[in-house]
Amino acid sequence: MLLLILFAFLAGFVTILSPCILPILPIVLSGSLAGGKKRPLGIVAGFILSFSFFTLSLTAIVKATGLSSDALRTVAVFVIFFFGLSLLLPQTQLFLEKLFTSLSGIAPKDSQNKSGFFGGIVVGLSLGLIWAPCVGPILASVITLAATSSVSLAAVFITVAYAVGSGVPMLAITYGGRQLLQKIPGLLSNTANIQKGFGVFMMIAAIGIYFNLDRRFQTYVLTVFPQYGTGLTVFEQNKLVTDELTKLKTVKADLSMNQTAPDFVGGTGWINSPPLSLQKELKGKVVLVDFWTYSCINCIRTLPYIRKWYDTYKDKGFVVIGVHSPEFEFEKVTANVKKAVADFQIAYPVVQDNDFKIWSAYQNQFWPAHYLIDQSGKIRYTHFGEGNYVETENAIRELLKEQPLHQAEAITSNQPLSPETYLGWGRADAYVNDNHIQNDQFAEYQFMGNLPDDGVGITGNWQVSREYIQSGKNDATLSFRFLAHQVYLVMDNGEGKPPAKVQVLMDGKPLPQKYWTSDMDSEGNIVVDGPRKYDAVDLKNEYGRHTLQFIFPSGVMAFAFTFG
């Protein structure tokens, strides 16, 4: 546990360098502009208390009050707005501080303390509620424990250590700002105007958060500065920490049969339905929770069965909740998910799980994954991956008091297939290029000789990013030596750009027409018109080992291969 506490402190400390700090910087800096010398200490103390409390108990609060995460986000918006108003109108600030200090019954009644330490406490308490840090493995594990109502003493210590680690650089920022004001006379003489400027900025930020512009802003920052904040939590992923986290989660949060299913807390949006809760709208129903993501071929192959079950049993007290936990950044975009839901003809409710909070609450590790929940909210059946469709349907029928189906499971092939292969440097391990991969910059590549089995080679001008590779010039070539019946490739042509055509060769020759797919044009080229999975090759029954070459025009991105 001591190891996790140490690393949690360090993880909190480096979080201050990530893009997640941007929305709260005005509040942190406000401690430099007003109040006594102890105000920064009050802000940090209030932040540590508030962040620790809400991290560990937010799920319980949501369950007890019935408030949705959207409602709590709205509360946070008003908190930000009123603190901005307090900076703009000093009389509002005095009113708020007087209210909170009088309610506490602790703070001395002199004005110095109202605008000093205890005034800072008020600001810090709000800060802990509105801050959503960039979550690394350690804090994610603690959130998982909280979501499954399995908070332990170890989780409390780890959370507090994370909060203290985050608070130290915040304290440095506020005191550093004070010293800057003291050293530059021009700033000191305009403190009141600077404070009002921050107040206006905070109010604008509140309005932006209400319309979800803060998330778009962070996405824009990461698009313009792709290296901003990357690698800050790499040290969390060493084997010592991973082993300790496994012990923590295994002992304290074992998600098993007949356990109460976690609710859908932390979803970032709902499609086909308003927000739903297992304790309210879904109480008394049989619920199948399907974890999926729209570019996952294994998920796509299960969807016809799930649609059939929903259509067959929806009038008998059965509901499907699709939990869309994205594998790639483009799968977080609501418009893309809505389009996929329409394309796959999904009529049941889908909740976006962009922050993986629902995924973590279920301790899930797979796409697809199915959790069947009975009328009392208990988990009664699970299945991971494809297959077992008759078994799953009979589990549904049993909970609905229906007679079981007497059908045999469809026979699935046990032939070996090439493994799922990622192309971005974050998870790539199959490149055989003669020169080393250069991260996040365009470079010329080539490889000599034949590819080994399941090997990847790139030729021409490419940029290798964390999640994908992107062609820098026309005729950039991606090669793969596969073993399968079907080959799928996740690609994107870039937002707002016209469709792009990718030429396909097999074993050095144009792909025979009998192997063409529905994603190809009349010349056998794959037409890339948006971020999704594309059917690249269909050998039908001619299972075998071949080498594919994909010739890209400039600007097209490729993410990952999957096989069937």
BAZA-171989 format. One record per residue (C-alpha): residue in three letters; x, y, z. Coordinates in steps of 0.02 Angstrom, whole numbers, plus 50000, padded with zeros to 5 digits. Example, Ala and Ser with C-alpha at 12.3 -4.5 7.8 and 13.67 -1.06 7.14 Angstrom:
2
ALA506154977550390 SER506844994750357 
! end
This chain:
564
MET500005000050000 LEU501435012050040 LEU502055010149861 LEU500365015049790 ILE500245029949909 LEU501955036149850 PHE501525034149666 ALA499805041949693 PHE500645057449764 LEU501825058349614 ALA500375055449493 GLY499415069849572 PHE500955080949563 VAL501245078449376 THR499385080249336 ILE499635099049355 LEU500605098449190 SER499175090349094 PRO497795098648990 CYS496535094749128 ILE497195109149233 LEU496665122149105 PRO494825124149156 ILE495275127449340 LEU496795138749317 PRO495765154749341 ILE495145148449510 VAL496895143349566 LEU497615159949510 SER496225169349598 GLY497085164949762 SER498495176449709 LEU497385191549685 ALA496325193249841 GLY496295189350027 GLY497615187350161 LYS499255178050155 LYS498455161850214 ARG497145161550077 PRO498165149849963 LEU498335137550108 GLY496455138050130 ILE496155134849944 VAL497295119649942 ALA496605112750106 GLY494815114550044 PHE495295106549878 ILE496095091349963 LEU494575088550075 SER493295091149937 PHE494185081349800 SER494495066549916 PHE492705066549978 PHE491865067649809 THR493045055049727 LEU492635041949858 SER490795045449885 LEU490095052749723 THR489315036249671 ALA488465034549840 ILE487855052549831 VAL487115049649659 LYS486225033949719 ALA485585042149878 THR484965058249799 GLY484455052049628 LEU485445066149547 SER486215062049380 SER488005066249335 ASP487285079649218 ALA486395087649366 LEU488005088049467 ARG488885095749317 THR487565109349314 VAL487885112649499 ALA489735114349460 VAL489315126949324 PHE488395137949449 VAL489825136349574 ILE491065142549443 PHE489905156449388 PHE489595163249563 PHE491425162849610 GLY491785172449451 LEU490425184649500 SER491235186449672 LEU492865191749589 LEU491945204049480 LEU490875211049621 PRO491825211349788 GLN490215213249887 THR489635196249820 GLN491275188449877 LEU491075195550053 PHE489285189150059 LEU489785171350009 GLU491245170750129 LYS490195177750272 LEU488845164850237 PHE490025149950236 THR491065155450385 SER489515158850489 LEU488815141750444 SER490435133450494 GLY490425141150668 ILE492305139150671 ALA493065153850581 PRO493545169250681 LYS492435183750642 ASP493765196350590 SER493835201750409 GLN495615195550385 ASN495065177650412 LYS493505179750307 SER494585184450159 GLY496065173850214 PHE496185155450262 PHE494345151750287 GLY493855161750134 GLY495095151150037 ILE494285135350108 VAL492655140250022 VAL493545142049855 GLY494485125649880 LEU492915115949922 SER492135121249757 LEU493735117149665 GLY493705099149723 LEU491935097349657 ILE492205104349483 TRP493935097449441 ALA493975082049330 PRO495825077049324 CYS496655066849188 VAL496425049549264 GLY497895037649264 PRO497875019349318 ILE498015022849505 LEU496585035249520 ALA495555025049396 SER495705010049512 VAL495115020449660 ILE493635026849559 THR493215008749515 LEU493175004249700 ALA492065019149737 ALA490895014949593 THR490674997249658 SER490405003249838 SER492004994449893 VAL492995008949965 SER494355002950083 LEU495525012050202 ALA496895009550072 ALA495825018449941 VAL495585033150059 PHE497455035050090 ILE497835033649903 THR496525046749858 VAL497135058949989 ALA498935056349930 TYR498385060249751 ALA497475075949810 VAL498965081849912 GLY500115078849763 SER498975089449655 GLY498835102749789 VAL500705105849807 PRO500955113749634 MET499295123149655 LEU500015130749813 ALA501595135349718 ILE500555143849582 THR499575154449705 TYR501075159849808 GLY502085162649650 GLY500715174049586 ARG500745183849748 GLN502625186349737 LEU502455191949556 LEU501175205049609 GLN502345211349744 LYS503845212849628 ILE502975221649483 PRO502235238249538 GLY501175239649381 LEU500275223549424 LEU500085227749608 SER499265244349569 ASN498015235749452 THR497575221049563 ALA495735225749568 ASN495595226449379 ILE496555210049359 GLN495395201849485 LYS493865207949389 GLY494635201249228 PHE494805184049305 GLY493015185349365 VAL492385188649189 PHE493465174249123 MET492735162249253 MET490965167249210 ILE491315164549025 ALA492085147649070 ALA490495142949166 ILE489415146649014 GLY490615136648906 ILE490525121649023 TYR488625122449019 PHE488695120448830 ASN490095107248839 LEU491335119148757 ASP492665114948888 ARG492825097348820 ARG492945103848642 PHE494275116048699 GLN495335102448778 THR495135091948620 TYR495695106948516 VAL497225109648627 LEU497735091448608 THR497445092448420 VAL498555107748401 PHE499835101648529 PRO499745082548519 GLN501215080348639 TYR500435091348775 GLY500265080748932 THR500785064148852 GLY501895052648949 LEU501565061049117 THR500875045149197 VAL502025032549114 PHE502835028949282 GLU501125023049345 GLN501195008649222 ASN502724999749291 LYS502544981849348 LEU502674985549534 VAL501194997649528 THR500184986249412 ASP500404971449530 GLU499864981749681 LEU498334988449589 THR497854970649541 LYS497914965449724 LEU496904980649776 LYS495544977549648 THR495504958549665 VAL495304958749853 LYS494154973449873 ALA493084974049717 ASP492734956749651 LEU491284958549530 SER490424941549537 MET488784932649508 ASN487294938349613 GLN488174954649655 THR487194970749634 ALA487614977949464 PRO488434995249460 ASP487335008949391 PHE487735019249236 VAL488615033049333 GLY489845043449234 GLY489085041649061 THR489455056448948 GLY487835056048849 TRP486355045048799 ILE485715040348626 ASN483945033948590 SER483445037548771 PRO483565049748916 PRO484755044149056 LEU484195027849137 SER484555020349308 LEU484505002349368 GLN483755008649532 LYS482375018749448 GLU481795017249268 LEU482504999549243 LYS481984992449411 GLY480984976449389 LYS481644973349212 VAL482894960849143 VAL484354971049075 LEU485744965648957 VAL487244977248968 ASP488284976448809 PHE490014984448811 TRP490484988548631 THR491345001148519 TYR490815004448342 SER492435000348248 CYS492684983648337 ILE492324969448215 ASN491964957248356 CYS490664969248425 ILE489894971948253 ARG489674953248228 THR488674951948390 LEU487484966248350 PRO486254956248241 TYR485974944148386 ILE485754958348512 ARG484534967348398 LYS483544951248378 TRP483464948348566 TYR482894966248595 ASP481534965348461 THR480934948348524 TYR480844951848711 LYS480684970748732 ASP478804969148764 LYS479104956048898 GLY480124966549019 PHE481814965448933 VAL482974980248896 VAL484674981348814 ILE485874995248867 GLY487324997448748 VAL488825004948839 HIS489925012748705 SER491705012948778 PRO492815020048639 GLU494455012148586 PHE495015027048481 GLU494805045848503 PHE493655047748352 GLU492455035548435 LYS492175048248574 VAL491325060448455 THR489455059748484 ALA489035063148301 ASN490095048148248 VAL489265036848377 LYS487525042648326 LYS487925038948145 ALA488545021548191 VAL486975018348295 ALA485915023048144 ASP486995012948022 PHE486874997348130 GLN484995000148156 ILE485145000248345 ALA483495005148425 TYR483915001648608 PRO484705014548726 VAL486575017848709 VAL487605027248839 GLN489285034748793 ASP490635029648915 ASN492025041148853 ASP492865041949023 PHE492745023049050 LYS491885025549216 ILE490535012649182 TRP491855000949108 SER492875002949268 ALA491375000449382 TYR491054983549299 GLN492924979849299 ASN492704975449117 GLN494174970749006 PHE493384965548841 TRP492474971248683 PRO491154964548671 ALA490604959848847 HIS488854955348905 TYR488174956749083 LEU486394950249112 ILE485504958249260 ASP483914951449339 GLN482374960849398 SER483144964249570 GLY484724971849497 LYS485874956849523 ILE487124950649393 ARG486574933149342 TYR487574929249185 THR489114935649093 HIS489934931848927 PHE491464939548845 GLY491834939848659 GLU490834932348517 GLY489844916148518 ASN488744907148646 TYR487214915448571 VAL485994901548613 GLU486664900548790 THR486484919448812 GLU484714919548742 ASN484214905248856 ALA484894914849005 ILE483774929348952 ARG482284917748931 GLU482574909849101 LEU482464926749189 LEU480894930849088 LYS480114914149139 GLU480124907948959 GLN480454890048904 PRO482244887148846 LEU482684885648662 HIS483234868248608 GLN484514873448478 ALA486324869248450 GLU487624882848455 ALA488254887648283 ILE489914879348245 THR491334891948244 SER492994889548159 ASN494494885448267 GLN495714890048131 PRO497104901748191 LEU496994919948137 SER498214934348133 PRO498064944348294 GLU497264961448308 THR498684973148257 TYR498804991548306 LEU499775003848198 GLY500015018948313 TRP501605018948416 GLY500615017648579 ARG500234999148549 ALA501214994348393 ASP502364979248405 ALA502404971748229 TYR503434984148126 VAL504924976848033 ASN505604992947955 ASP507474994847934 ASN507465012248013 HIS506715015548185 ILE504955022348199 GLN504985041148232 ASN503525046248342 ASP502355060348293 GLN503305066948143 PHE503285063947957 ALA504755053547896 GLU505265042447751 TYR505165023647781 GLN505605007747689 PHE505854989447725 MET506864976647628 GLY506494958447591 ASN504944948347634 LEU503804951547781 PRO503764938547920 ASP502084931047968 ASP500964944448047 GLY502294957648014 VAL501944975747965 GLY502994986547849 ILE502765004447790 THR503565012647638 GLY503545030947588 ASN503115046347691 TRP502175042547853 GLN501825050348021 VAL501675037448161 SER500585044648300 ARG500035036748463 GLU498415029448391 TYR498665029348203 ILE499815031648055 GLN499485045147924 SER500125045847747 GLY501115061647710 LYS501215059747522 ASN500335049847385 ASP500825031747358 ALA501315028647539 THR501175009747562 LEU500624999147710 SER501004980447700 PHE500434966047810 ARG500654947147799 PHE499044939747867 LEU498194923047899 ALA496284923947891 HIS494704923247786 GLN494294941847805 VAL495364957247837 TYR494694973247915 LEU495604989947932 VAL495035004948035 MET495355020847935 ASP494885039347924 ASN495075052247786 GLY495015067447901 GLU493545078347952 GLY492775088647812 LYS493855080847676 PRO493175072047519 PRO493195053047512 ALA494905045447477 LYS495305029747378 VAL496525016747444 GLN497185004047318 VAL497344985847374 LEU498614973147310 MET498794955047366 ASP500434945747343 GLY501044959747230 LYS499554959647111 PRO497904969247105 LEU496624961047219 PRO495554948847117 GLN493764954747098 LYS493074939247184 TYR493884945547346 TRP493174963247334 THR492064969847474 SER490574981447491 ASP491744995647543 MET492574995847371 ASP492175005247212 SER492024998347035 GLU493924997647021 GLY494254988147182 ASN494835003247284 ILE494265005547464 VAL493285021847475 VAL493725029947642 ASP492355042347688 GLY492465043747877 PRO493155036148037 ARG492615017948046 LYS493064999848010 TYR493224995347825 ASP493074977947749 ALA494744976647659 VAL494764958747592 ASP493544944247592 LEU494334927647541 LYS492684918947583 ASN493114900547602 GLU494884902047536 TYR495724903347705 GLY497594906047691 ARG499174916247716 HIS499454931147600 THR500344947947594 LEU499284963547571 GLN499874980547510 PHE498794996047536 ILE499305011147432 PHE498705027247515 PRO498425044747448 SER499055058947558 GLY498165062547721 VAL497295045847757 MET497455038247931 ALA497525019547974 PHE497245013548152 ALA497174994648169 PHE496944977948079 THR495724964648136 PHE495354947848057 GLY493974935048035 
! end
